Amino acid sequence: MRRLAVAAAGVLAGVVAVTGCGSVRVTEAGGGGGAASPTASAAPTASAASASEPAAPDYAEQVRKLVAEHDRLFPQVAALGCASARPSPSSAAPSASETLDWWAAKYAENSMYKQMAALSAADRCRGEAHSKRISDAVKARAATGALTQDDLRGILESLGYPRNSAQVRLAGGEVSFEVAIPGAGPCVAGRLGKAVTVEAHGYYLDGGCTEPKGGH
């Protein structure tokens, strides 16, 4: 048994020696037997290789931080508990005729640049809350007279929406706007025509809250 233990220890030591030295080169001295000499350092270990690789982004943590920032900026919306909102029942599936409608399919293809990201239940909850805040404030001010672009910018800023998060424009005699809700989002868009309309929507797939120009 002692001889077996000694032999096993010798094999293990040999394996360790080979794996620890890396590549070797055999040289001959005076035509005699070869001698092994190391010519390269050992290959990097798995732990060293993994340490050099960049860590994968933690999207869940990023979302958590964005929601926390939103809740800090808008505590009255945070108090609604949108983070625990549940999705509403899905809408009915399209009929076969709608699915096979060539013109509908072509229109969808041509309008791809207008596609928006779907809102999660939490996004929709927050979006509806912000839409109501903005709509109530705008309607209250509009009762005293027509609002200008500067009036609307002032209302949005007074509600806590930074100037650089909103796009306000005048087109066709109507003031309209899009706001990227700081932190968790989403977008809120509105139009101040004969009636004030404000609603939430997801970000455009091309980026941002303003409908991109383009198509084919």
C-alpha positions as CSV (number, residue, x, y, z in Angstrom):
1,M,0.0,0.0,0.0
2,R,2.9,2.3,0.8
3,R,4.4,1.7,-2.6
4,L,1.0,2.4,-4.3
5,A,0.7,5.7,-2.4
6,V,4.2,6.8,-3.3
7,A,3.6,5.9,-7.0
8,A,0.3,7.9,-7.0
9,A,2.0,10.9,-5.5
10,G,4.6,10.7,-8.2
11,V,2.0,10.6,-11.0
12,L,0.2,13.6,-9.5
13,A,3.4,15.6,-9.2
14,G,4.2,14.8,-12.8
15,V,0.8,16.0,-13.9
16,V,1.2,19.2,-11.9
17,A,4.6,19.8,-13.3
18,V,3.5,19.4,-16.9
19,T,0.4,21.6,-16.5
20,G,2.2,24.2,-14.6
21,C,5.2,24.7,-17.0
22,G,3.4,25.4,-20.2
23,S,5.2,24.4,-23.5
24,V,8.6,22.9,-23.4
25,R,11.5,22.5,-25.9
26,V,13.7,19.4,-26.0
27,T,17.4,20.3,-26.6
28,E,20.3,17.9,-27.2
29,A,23.7,18.2,-25.5
30,G,26.6,16.4,-27.1
31,G,24.4,14.0,-29.0
32,G,23.2,12.6,-25.7
33,G,19.8,12.5,-24.1
34,G,17.4,15.5,-24.4
35,A,16.8,18.0,-21.6
36,A,13.5,19.8,-21.3
37,S,13.6,23.6,-20.8
38,P,10.6,25.9,-20.6
39,T,10.1,28.3,-23.5
40,A,6.8,29.9,-22.6
41,S,4.9,30.9,-19.6
42,A,1.9,29.0,-18.5
43,A,-1.4,29.7,-20.3
44,P,-3.7,32.0,-18.3
45,T,-5.9,30.2,-15.9
46,A,-9.7,30.3,-16.3
47,S,-10.1,32.7,-13.4
48,A,-7.6,35.1,-14.9
49,A,-9.3,35.0,-18.3
50,S,-12.8,35.6,-16.8
51,A,-11.4,38.5,-14.8
52,S,-10.3,40.2,-18.0
53,E,-13.7,39.9,-19.6
54,P,-16.2,42.9,-19.1
55,A,-19.1,42.1,-16.8
56,A,-22.4,41.7,-18.5
57,P,-24.7,44.7,-17.8
58,D,-27.2,44.2,-15.1
59,Y,-30.4,45.5,-16.8
60,A,-32.6,44.7,-13.8
61,E,-30.4,46.9,-11.6
62,Q,-30.4,49.7,-14.1
63,V,-34.2,49.6,-14.3
64,R,-34.4,49.6,-10.5
65,K,-32.2,52.7,-10.3
66,L,-34.4,54.5,-13.0
67,V,-37.6,53.7,-11.1
68,A,-36.0,54.9,-7.9
69,E,-35.0,58.2,-9.6
70,H,-38.5,58.6,-11.0
71,D,-40.1,58.0,-7.6
72,R,-37.8,60.5,-6.0
73,L,-38.7,63.2,-8.5
74,F,-42.5,62.4,-8.5
75,P,-43.5,61.0,-5.1
76,Q,-47.2,61.6,-5.7
77,V,-47.0,59.2,-8.7
78,A,-44.8,56.8,-6.8
79,A,-47.5,56.6,-4.1
80,L,-49.8,55.0,-6.6
81,G,-47.7,51.8,-6.4
82,C,-47.3,51.4,-10.2
83,A,-44.4,49.0,-9.7
84,S,-46.9,46.3,-8.7
85,A,-49.4,47.0,-11.5
86,R,-50.7,43.9,-13.3
87,P,-51.2,43.8,-17.1
88,S,-54.8,44.1,-18.4
89,P,-56.3,41.2,-20.4
90,S,-54.8,41.0,-23.8
91,S,-56.9,42.2,-26.8
92,A,-58.5,39.7,-29.1
93,A,-56.3,38.2,-31.9
94,P,-56.7,39.7,-35.4
95,S,-59.1,37.9,-37.7
96,A,-57.8,35.9,-40.7
97,S,-59.0,38.6,-43.1
98,E,-57.0,41.3,-41.2
99,T,-54.0,39.1,-41.1
100,L,-54.1,38.4,-44.9
101,D,-55.0,41.9,-45.9
102,W,-52.1,42.9,-48.3
103,W,-52.7,46.6,-48.0
104,A,-52.7,46.4,-44.3
105,A,-49.4,44.5,-44.3
106,K,-47.9,47.0,-46.8
107,Y,-49.0,49.9,-44.7
108,A,-47.5,48.4,-41.6
109,E,-44.2,47.9,-43.5
110,N,-44.1,51.5,-44.7
111,S,-44.9,52.8,-41.3
112,M,-42.3,50.7,-39.4
113,Y,-40.4,53.8,-38.5
114,K,-43.5,54.9,-36.5
115,Q,-43.5,51.8,-34.4
116,M,-43.4,52.3,-30.6
117,A,-42.3,50.1,-27.8
118,A,-45.2,48.4,-26.0
119,L,-45.9,49.7,-22.5
120,S,-45.7,47.4,-19.5
121,A,-48.4,47.5,-16.9
122,A,-46.1,49.6,-14.7
123,D,-45.2,52.0,-17.5
124,R,-48.9,52.4,-18.4
125,C,-49.8,53.1,-14.8
126,R,-47.1,55.8,-14.5
127,G,-47.9,57.2,-18.0
128,E,-51.6,57.6,-17.1
129,A,-50.8,59.3,-13.8
130,H,-48.5,61.8,-15.5
131,S,-51.0,62.4,-18.3
132,K,-53.6,63.3,-15.7
133,R,-51.3,65.6,-13.8
134,I,-50.4,67.5,-17.0
135,S,-54.0,67.5,-18.4
136,D,-55.4,68.9,-15.2
137,A,-52.8,71.6,-15.0
138,V,-53.2,72.6,-18.6
139,K,-57.0,72.7,-18.5
140,A,-56.9,74.8,-15.4
141,R,-54.7,77.4,-17.1
142,A,-56.5,77.2,-20.5
143,A,-59.8,78.2,-18.7
144,T,-58.3,81.7,-18.4
145,G,-57.3,82.0,-22.0
146,A,-55.4,80.4,-24.9
147,L,-52.0,79.1,-24.0
148,T,-48.8,79.8,-25.9
149,Q,-45.8,77.6,-26.2
150,D,-44.1,79.5,-23.4
151,D,-47.1,79.1,-21.2
152,L,-47.0,75.3,-21.8
153,R,-43.3,75.1,-21.1
154,G,-43.9,77.0,-17.8
155,I,-46.7,74.6,-16.8
156,L,-44.5,71.5,-17.5
157,E,-41.5,72.9,-15.6
158,S,-43.8,73.8,-12.6
159,L,-44.9,70.2,-12.5
160,G,-41.3,69.0,-12.3
161,Y,-40.6,68.1,-15.9
162,P,-37.2,69.6,-16.9
163,R,-37.2,71.8,-20.0
164,N,-34.8,69.5,-21.8
165,S,-37.2,66.6,-21.4
166,A,-40.0,68.3,-23.4
167,Q,-40.6,69.2,-27.0
168,V,-43.1,72.0,-27.5
169,R,-44.2,73.1,-30.9
170,L,-46.9,75.2,-32.8
171,A,-48.4,73.6,-35.9
172,G,-51.6,74.4,-37.6
173,G,-52.5,76.9,-35.0
174,E,-52.3,74.3,-32.2
175,V,-49.7,73.8,-29.5
176,S,-48.5,70.3,-29.0
177,F,-45.9,68.6,-26.9
178,E,-44.1,65.4,-26.0
179,V,-42.5,64.8,-22.7
180,A,-40.0,62.0,-21.8
181,I,-40.8,61.3,-18.2
182,P,-37.5,61.5,-16.3
183,G,-36.3,58.3,-14.8
184,A,-38.5,55.3,-15.6
185,G,-40.5,57.0,-18.4
186,P,-42.6,56.6,-20.5
187,C,-43.6,59.3,-23.0
188,V,-46.5,61.6,-22.6
189,A,-47.9,63.5,-25.6
190,G,-50.6,66.1,-25.9
191,R,-52.4,68.6,-28.1
192,L,-54.0,71.9,-27.0
193,G,-56.7,72.2,-29.7
194,K,-60.4,72.8,-29.2
195,A,-60.1,70.1,-26.6
196,V,-57.0,69.2,-24.5
197,T,-55.9,65.7,-25.3
198,V,-53.0,64.1,-23.3
199,E,-51.9,60.4,-23.4
200,A,-49.0,58.1,-22.7
201,H,-47.1,56.0,-25.2
202,G,-43.9,54.0,-25.5
203,Y,-40.6,55.3,-26.9
204,Y,-40.3,55.1,-30.7
205,L,-38.2,52.3,-31.9
206,D,-36.0,54.8,-33.7
207,G,-35.5,56.5,-30.3
208,G,-37.1,59.3,-28.4
209,C,-40.7,60.4,-27.8
210,T,-41.1,62.5,-30.9
211,E,-42.4,60.8,-34.0
212,P,-39.5,60.3,-36.4
213,K,-39.6,61.7,-40.0
214,G,-39.1,59.1,-42.7
215,G,-40.7,56.1,-44.2
216,H,-40.8,54.8,-47.8
